[in-house]
Amino acid sequence: MATIKNEIDKLFKAQRQKLESIRAKIGTVKDELDWVERSPMTIEDAKANADQWIDEQVNRFDPVERVRTFFFRNGLSGEKLFDLKAAPHLHDLQLVTVHNGYGTLPPLRVDATGLMLALFPDIVRQTLHRLLDAAYESIEPGPPLSERPKMIADLEKKLYQLEAEEESVIASAEDAGLDGFYRRANINPAIVLEIENEV
């Protein structure tokens, strides 16, 4: 009887150690996956991102359309050439008192981004690149954006394989009547169903 119990204890410890080892690997892969997905860009990707933003802002402002006013006699004054839109930002409501005493109004912000980029795109671009170089000294970048999709796919495949191994250990322990082999709350349900269908 003692021999049987010893064998069960050995089996329990062996399966438990195997499960803990697999789960440690799962944690490592998840950390790697999170890093690849969320890590800061390289300096090259950050500058490309800034360049794209500049181009989008310039297109929104449409400076060419605005200067058409100079082709017409009534538009030679250039009125409204650099008009900017002002709108309250609801997330920054520092109310100011209206001097006529009728109440309070939120401050208005004038966005000059489009104007600056339309008139001085190269200067703004060079300045942003210089600032990005300075900020990059304290940045720990992840892999280039072009490499991330394959890395993510490989890590997700590895994670799936490890979680399948994890479920196999749990299912084997249940079949052997061993207690204490619980599934994680965030286990992939597709893997559980797959293992169950194989049995």
C-alpha positions in Angstrom: 0.0 0.0 0.0 2.9 2.3 0.9 4.5 1.6 -2.4 1.4 2.6 -4.3 1.2 5.8 -2.4 4.9 6.5 -3.0 4.4 6.0 -6.7 1.4 8.3 -6.7 3.4 11.0 -4.8 6.2 10.7 -7.3 3.8 11.0 -10.2 2.2 14.0 -8.6 5.5 15.8 -8.0 6.7 15.0 -11.5 3.6 16.3 -13.2 3.5 19.3 -10.9 7.1 20.2 -11.7 6.4 19.7 -15.4 3.3 22.0 -15.2 5.2 24.7 -13.3 8.0 24.6 -15.9 5.6 24.9 -18.8 3.8 27.8 -17.1 7.1 29.6 -16.5 7.8 29.3 -20.2 4.3 30.6 -21.0 5.0 33.6 -18.8 8.2 34.3 -20.6 6.7 34.1 -24.0 3.8 36.4 -23.0 6.3 39.0 -21.7 8.2 38.8 -25.0 5.0 39.1 -26.9 3.9 42.1 -24.9 7.3 43.7 -25.5 7.3 43.2 -29.2 3.7 44.6 -29.5 4.1 47.6 -27.1 7.8 48.5 -27.1 8.9 52.0 -28.4 9.8 52.3 -32.0 13.4 52.6 -33.4 14.6 56.1 -34.2 14.1 55.3 -37.9 10.5 54.3 -37.4 9.8 57.2 -35.1 11.1 59.7 -37.7 9.0 58.0 -40.4 6.0 58.3 -38.1 6.7 62.0 -37.6 7.1 62.5 -41.3 3.8 60.9 -42.0 2.1 63.1 -39.4 3.6 66.2 -41.0 2.3 65.2 -44.4 -1.2 64.5 -43.0 -1.3 67.9 -41.3 -0.1 69.8 -44.4 -2.8 68.1 -46.5 -5.5 69.0 -44.0 -4.5 72.7 -44.0 -4.3 72.8 -47.9 -2.1 75.9 -48.3 -2.4 75.8 -52.1 -6.1 76.2 -51.9 -5.7 79.1 -49.6 -3.4 81.1 -51.8 -5.8 81.0 -54.7 -7.3 84.1 -53.2 -4.5 86.2 -54.6 -5.6 85.4 -58.2 -8.7 87.5 -57.7 -8.9 91.3 -57.4 -11.2 91.1 -54.3 -8.8 88.7 -52.6 -5.5 90.6 -52.9 -5.7 91.6 -49.2 -5.2 88.0 -48.2 -7.9 88.2 -45.7 -8.7 84.9 -43.9 -5.6 83.4 -45.5 -4.3 82.2 -42.2 -7.6 81.9 -40.2 -7.4 79.1 -37.6 -10.2 77.2 -36.0 -10.7 77.6 -32.2 -12.7 75.1 -30.2 -13.0 74.3 -26.5 -11.3 71.1 -25.3 -13.7 69.4 -22.9 -10.8 67.5 -21.3 -9.2 70.7 -20.2 -11.9 72.9 -18.8 -10.2 75.5 -16.8 -13.1 77.9 -16.6 -12.4 81.6 -16.9 -14.8 84.3 -15.8 -16.4 86.4 -18.6 -15.9 90.1 -17.9 -19.5 91.0 -18.6 -20.5 89.0 -15.6 -22.9 86.7 -17.4 -21.1 83.5 -16.4 -18.0 81.4 -17.3 -16.7 80.0 -20.5 -14.1 77.3 -21.2 -10.8 78.6 -22.6 -10.4 78.3 -26.4 -7.4 76.7 -28.0 -6.1 77.8 -31.4 -4.4 75.0 -33.3 -1.6 76.5 -35.4 -0.2 73.1 -36.4 -1.5 73.2 -39.9 -0.3 76.8 -40.5 3.2 76.1 -39.2 3.6 73.0 -41.3 2.2 74.6 -44.4 4.6 77.5 -44.2 7.7 75.9 -42.7 7.4 72.1 -43.3 11.2 71.5 -43.6 12.0 73.5 -40.5 9.4 71.7 -38.5 10.6 68.3 -39.9 14.2 69.0 -39.1 13.3 70.3 -35.6 11.2 67.2 -34.8 14.0 64.9 -36.0 16.5 66.7 -33.8 14.2 66.4 -30.8 13.6 62.7 -31.5 17.4 62.1 -31.6 17.7 63.8 -28.2 14.7 61.8 -26.7 16.1 58.6 -28.2 19.0 58.6 -25.8 16.6 57.6 -23.0 14.5 55.2 -25.1 14.9 51.4 -25.1 13.5 50.6 -28.5 11.9 47.3 -29.6 12.5 45.7 -33.0 11.8 47.6 -36.2 8.1 47.7 -37.2 8.8 45.8 -40.3 10.0 42.8 -38.3 7.3 42.8 -35.7 4.5 41.0 -37.5 6.6 37.8 -38.1 8.0 37.9 -34.5 4.4 38.2 -33.1 3.2 35.3 -35.3 6.1 33.1 -34.2 5.6 34.0 -30.5 1.8 33.3 -30.8 2.5 29.9 -32.3 5.0 29.1 -29.6 2.5 30.3 -26.9 -0.2 28.0 -28.4 2.1 25.0 -28.4 3.1 25.6 -24.7 -0.6 26.1 -23.7 -1.4 22.8 -25.5 1.3 21.1 -23.5 0.0 22.6 -20.3 -3.5 21.3 -21.0 -2.2 17.9 -21.8 -0.5 17.7 -18.4 -3.7 18.8 -16.6 -5.8 16.3 -18.6 -3.4 13.5 -17.8 -3.4 14.4 -14.1 -7.2 14.4 -14.1 -7.2 11.0 -15.8 -4.8 9.7 -13.2 -7.1 11.0 -10.4 -4.6 13.5 -9.2 -5.9 16.6 -7.4 -4.5 20.2 -7.5 -4.0 20.6 -11.2 -6.1 23.6 -12.0 -6.5 25.5 -15.2 -5.5 29.2 -15.4 -8.4 31.7 -15.5 -7.1 33.0 -18.8 -6.5 29.6 -20.5 -7.3 29.5 -24.2 -10.7 27.7 -24.4 -9.9 26.5 -27.9 -7.0 24.5 -26.6 -9.1 22.8 -23.9 -11.7 21.8 -26.5 -9.0 20.5 -28.8 -7.4 18.3 -26.2 -10.8 17.0 -25.1 -11.6 16.0 -28.7 -8.3 14.2 -29.0 -9.0 12.1 -25.9 
